[in-house]
Amino acid sequence: MGVAIRLLFALLMAVALFGYGVSGRSHFHKKPPHGGGGGRHRGGGKKGSVVSSPAVPPADDNTQPVTPPPPTSIVPSDPATPVEPAEPCVFDVRAYGAVGDGTTDDTQAFREVWRAACGAESAVLLVPSDGTFTITTTTFSGPCKSGLVFQVDGVLMPPDGPDCWPPSDNRRQWLVFSNLDGMTLRGAGTIEGNGEDWWNLPCKPHRGPNGSTLRGPCDSPTLMRFFMSHNLVVEGLRVENSPEFHFRFDGCSDVRVDGLYISSPADSPNTDGIHVENTERVAIYNSRISNGDDCISIGTGSYDVDIQNVTCDHGHGISIGSLGVHNSQACVANVKVRNAVIRNSDNGVRIKTWQGGMGAVSGITFDTVLMENVRNCIIVDQYYCLDKRCMNQSTAVHVTDVSYANIRGSYDVRSAPIHFACSDTVPCTNITMSEVELLPFSGELVDDPFCWSAYGLQQTPTIPPISCLQEGLPESLLDNPDLKCR
């Protein structure tokens, strides 16, 4: 009887201990991501299912309840989980019907591939390297998904001249990129402008005798225009023979241009390389520009422009302006040009404004610029006029805080290498010159730089000497509301 009672008591204790161990175990499962999908779980269960680990029996009567470690499952929402960038999705224009034989009109294929790429994350719109694609005037508009790349590895070009231009198309622009954020235009290919027949129109400006300009107004397309866009990158392309401006940035911000090669003949009219207007925070780096007008031109509303390691061949040099046309207000501030080379050009570094304008150009730095056979190496012209028949006016855009440092090289002796033609009523102020050394490319030294109504400081002796800068600040400029910008 006593043995039976002891056996029954032992059996009851075993059951009690076994039941306690099971009920005391805890299971930890991370919540699946929003939307119901679960992470990976041990045990090979289906996605989203809960799989329990087998119970571990106690080692002896004194074993406390065992708490297992959390599962090692990882869900995408874990902060510690490294996020790999998405693989780019490539949209080849040929997959949308583009032929690329140089004669077929591929416009519709480009418009369709743009719509597809614009709507995809991290998309690459590919112009393949084995094709020459002709398209007519097109606007590539956003907004688009992030990470969009327009990759030109082949040749992309407009119709061949004004006679081939569709009558319904805009004759002032070819490709427009509008309302975009974070787009990159790049590639190892060429954008060919087919500009020669546009340059030869009888209404285009041409150089006349004795430095005059023969011209009449007419429309020609800018090759590439970026409008109301932000966080742009343009890099690595060859762009040539534009009918008019090669690149134009209007109403943009945070722009980086790097490693471009822009090429047009020296006598091609109005073929500015890069034009910036109403745009801020611009970087133009490591590029070579050979053209028939301004290498880089900076228009009104441009702020914080950084230009470095740029080479300009022939053309009209690096220009701020023209500003203040038709008695308008113009404001440009914080422009830096560093480590530039300008060769065989009509101008070197230039600021040009119209009489009758208002506003100010301020905070301009030209530092370490090499000139080679440049006609007007340093020029400020507040009497800018296309046909030299402009009326004298009393107001002008104020030019102030302009620094020239480490400007060296050679000039064409047909003009004085330094030319400050400033307004009688709105003189140029706070011009500083340091380490300026300009010698004739050939012929005799021109030792009479031109100064008119220019105030500033010669910090070191210059060649040729600059003795015409005046000291101080004219009283006429104090508290003048017409000279105020933002």
Order of alpha helices (4+ residues) and beta strands (2+ residues): alpha-beta-beta-alpha-beta-beta-beta-beta-beta-beta-beta-beta-alpha-beta-beta-beta-beta-beta-beta-beta-beta-beta-beta-beta-beta-beta-beta-beta-beta-beta-beta-beta-beta-beta-beta
